[in-house]
Amino acid sequence: MEQERSNRNCPLWGTDTCAQLNMRACRGCPAEGKDVRECDAIREDVETFRALLPEEGVHGLFTGEGCTLCRGENPGQRESYGIFDMGHDDPRGRQKKLSLFRGKTFGFVVPLQFGCCKACRRRYQLLGWLPMIITVVILGAALLLVSRETVAESLRNVWRGLPLLVMLLAAGLCFLLSKVLSNVLRARFNRYTYMDLRDHPLVRQMLSLGWETVGEGKYPQPVFTRKRLAYGIGTAAFETDAPSRKAGEKNTENGEKFD
């Protein structure tokens, strides 16, 4: 779909700030209906945001055809995206965007959109599904066992609460086995895929610049999608997305939706 950035009366139209906001259309843009003073404040916000990012920006994660979650020099073919948020305090002390994760507030939040191949996505998904699979199999088997009257009666003859104890032991086995297998598979998968996103070179660089992972859990987990976020701040390449004031051209580049 073509982007409709057509309001040439906007103080930000055709500027780099307009490119960085990267909105689909003028309607719904933060600068819509704003005067020059308010647009200057938006420009300051965007410039502050850009200054906090690595010099090369974050668009290199999703603009290429290769997987950026793969390790090594021969990445797989990108066929989806793994989206993962990072937040940073506003150095000016203005905490505008609220994240409810652990009560933490951030001044700026940027979506990191990793181009992802089929193999990397499957590795992440397998680790995500593994605890549920183990729980269903083991608890299901234990439940079927103790639900048989002959087995339950034999257990109760030993001790009245033994059937319940069997179920509790099965639950404990699920937890232990999930932890062990997850750690083993994560270590194995990590040879080929950045299974801890904090090990990724760009994420490490952002962490050194004061950015933090948004979300809970020991390992950050990306959300996988077939199409990337094509609009909004943090989704544009730095120099190529502003509509030209001289030519009056409409920008369609970032309207592309990847399959």
N, C-alpha and C positions, 0 to 999 in steps of 0.2 A: 504494500500500500504506500502511495506517495505521501511524503510528509508535507503538511500545509503550514509552513512557517511564512505567513504572508503579511503579517502586520508590520509594515515598514515604519510605522509611527512609534513602535516600541523602541525605547532608548537602547535596548540590548540587541535589536535585530541586526544580524550579520556580523556580530562580534564573536570573539572567542568564547565569551561567557555563554552566548546562545548555543554555540557548538557543544560546550561542556554540559549544559543542562540537557541537551539532546532530547528535546521533547518531540512527540509525534506531530503536534500542532500547537499553534499559539494558544488555543483554548485549553485551559488546564495548566498552562505554564505558570510557575511561581511569579513571573513578571507580568502576568496578564492584569491589565488595569492599573499597574503601578506607575507612580510618577518617577521623575529622574532621581530624586533623593532615595526612594525605596529601591530603585534599580541599582543604584550605586552600592547599597548595602548588600544586595544579592550578588553583585560583582565581587565585592570584598569576600563574601562567604565562599564563592567558587574559587577565587584566587588562593584563599587560605587552605581550602580542601586540596587543591592541586599541589601546593607547596608541601603538604604532608605526605604525598605519594612519592614513590620512587621516581627518579628522573625520567625513566622510560615509560612510566605509567603502568596500567594493568591490562591494557587492551591486547597486549601480546599473548595473553592466555587464551583468547578466543578468536583471534583474526586468522590464524593459520589453519591449515588442513590437517595437521598432525595432533596427536593426543598430548596434552601438556601435563598429564598425570603419569605418563610413562617415564621410567628411568632409562638412561642410556641414550645413544645417538640415533637409534632407529625406532621412533615412536610409531604406534599404531595409527590407523586412519580415524580421524574424528568422526563420530556419528551421533554424539549427544553432548550434553554439557553437565558439569557438576558445579552447582552454585553454592557458595560458602561466603558468609558475611564476616567482615572485620570492622571494628570500630576504633575511633580515636577521640580523645578529649579535645575540645576546642581550646587551642592555646590562648584564646582571648577570654576564656572563662564563661563562654555562652554554651550551655548544654541544651541544644534545641531538639535533638532527636532522642527519644526515650527508648531504651531497651529494658524490658522487664526481666531479662536474664540475670538472676542473682542480685536484683536490685540495682544493677549497673546502668548508668546513663552515659551516653556518648554524644559528643558534639557532631561527629560525622560518622556515617556508616557507608561502606562501599561493598558492593557485591563482587566477589571474585568469581569469574565464570571460566572454569577450566574446560577446554576442549577435551573430550573423553572418548576413548575407543571402547569397543564392546568388551574386551578382556578386562580392562580396568574397572568398568562399571560392574561387571559380574563379580569381581573380587570383593568390591565394597558391599555389594548386595548379599553375597554369600555370608560375609561376616555379620551383616545386620540380621539375616534370617537364622543364623546358626543357633542362637540360644532358644528361639521359639521352636525350631525343629527338634532339638534335643529334649526340650520340655514336653512337647506333645508325645514323642516316642516313648520316653522313659515313664512319665507319669501315666500315660495311657496304658502302657503294659502293666504297671503296678496296679492301676485301678481295675483292669480286667482280671488280674490275678486274685486280688483280695475280694472281688465281687463274686467269685465262684464260691458257692456255699460250702463245698467240701474243704476248700483251702482256708476260707475264713474260719470255719469251725475248728480246723486243726490249729490255726494260729491262736484262737481264743482259748483252746485247751491248754496251751503253753502259758499264755498271759492274756487277760481280757483286752488289754490295750494294744496288743501286738499288731493288729491290722492297721491301726492309726500310726503306730511307730514305723511300719513298713512304708506308708505313704510319706511320712516326714523324711525318712532316710532317702527315699526316691527323689524328693524335692532337693535335698542336700546334694545328692549325686548329680542332679541336673545342673545346679549352680556350679559345682566344682568342675564337672566335665566341660561346661560351656566356657569357663575361664581358661582352662588348660588348652582346649582345642582352638579357642579364639587366639590365644597368644602364639600357639604353634603356627596356625595358618597365617596370622598377621606377619610373623617373622619371615615365613616363606614367600608370601605375596610381596613383601616389602623389597624383595630383590628386583622386582619388575615394575612396581607401582609405588608411588608416594602414598603409603597407607596412613601415615601421620602427616597431614598437610603442613604442619609446622616445620617439616624437613624440606619442603619445597623451597628452592632458592629465592623465589620472589616473596613467599610468605616469610621466610627468615629475614629478608631485607626489610619487610614492612614491620616485623616485630622489633627489629633494631631501631626503627624510626618511631616507635612508640605505639604502633597499632596493636590491638588485642583481638583475640578470637571472640566471636559473638556466639554464645550458646553454652550448653552444659555438657559434661561428659569428659572422660579422660582423653579421648581422641575426637577431634572435630570431624563431623560427618557431613559431606556435601549432599545437597538435594539434586537428584538427577532429573533432567528434562530434555526432550527432543529439540526444543527451540530455546535459544538464549533470550535473556532480557535485552531487547533491542533499543529501549528508550529509557531515559532518565540519567541522572548524573552518575558517572562511573562506568557508562556503557559505550562511550564514544572514543574514537582515536583522537589524539590531541590536535593535530593540525588540519584535518581533512574534512571536518563535518560542518563547518559554518557555511550558511548560504552566502553567496557573494553579493555585496552591496552594489558592485559595479555592474555585474551582469543580471542581477535580480533573479538568479536561478534558485529553484527549490531543491533542497537536499533530499535525495532518495536513498543514499548509500546505506544509512543505518536503518532504513525501513526493511532491509532484507531479513527474511526469516529463514533460518537454516533448517533443513530437514534432518 
